[in-house]
């Protein structure tokens, strides 16, 4: 699984209230949620984001509320992967449950600027900043987690196992 | 106490870890106090906040009809990533300024912060002892004219108990609105949504950007005593100012 796109860069402690504000939680419709993704810290995000783009952030990404809508909104907005220095625990779990690929790589975060052209290879954990020519290595997911992501998330994965 | 701790270790200070609370001070904390602390451990990134099982814990379980528990305790030689000592006797009322629960300072150093709303209750601080503390401060006082004060007991059972103890009357007489148990304003859901530029002192658990309404509103986290005192004064205020030392 590979992705290539432009980087969107944010700071530390990006919380789920800004990823998807609670005033939009009255819908489970992912495309509706994606239309408001990140709007409280970046009101131009939804207009600029393209399928395949990469979201890059600092420490403790996704802290706060356990709302699953947060990774759902990011995934549906077209973001192919989130790279952060670290993730809040509940967000990390939610992201994998709904098959949003995420990687921890502090070195890459420090070296990627907004709008850089970035690619990720989830199988190897390789992150390339094509704008600067730098390459980084994140810990890749073990095979069973890759299977889970490929299946489309935890529920789909377990259904597939049962069949 | 928990705001003080989060202020010291940060909102990811216990990320993917457990916060275990031990010591003389813990033995004197009520179950309600412990629930508040465990609830807020999550705001430090922790997987959980745990306390040693003592007679108080067992009594609480009996009272609530739980089966006799299997009790686990930390090994005497357990290794900890980090130990943080807090002298409860030296703690001052603490408030977390916008927009992170770790952005704390003593109420004494809060400065002159005028407020538009107070929220007392929620899953974090909506237990009967919280209701009693808030009523103690509010009894015989009136909420400041420009402030909306909303009291939210955490459960129907606590709501009823507050009714039976006469606390709801104290709140109503002071000019508060008493809500049924709800997440309500905590996450900007309903009843108490902040408008642009408004400030709220809340006993809830988070104060992120836009948490309680408008992106340009502000939430200050504090204890029920500080929230009640602030409702009366119309600005962030230590309870001692209202009820004396």
Interface residues (C-beta under 8 A of the other chain):
Chain A: X13 X15 X17 X18 X21 X22 X23 X25 X40 X41 X59 X60 X63 X64 X65 X86 X88 X89
Chain B: X11 X12 X15 X16 X43 X45 X47 X100 X187 X188 X189 X206 X208 X209 X210 X211 X213 X215
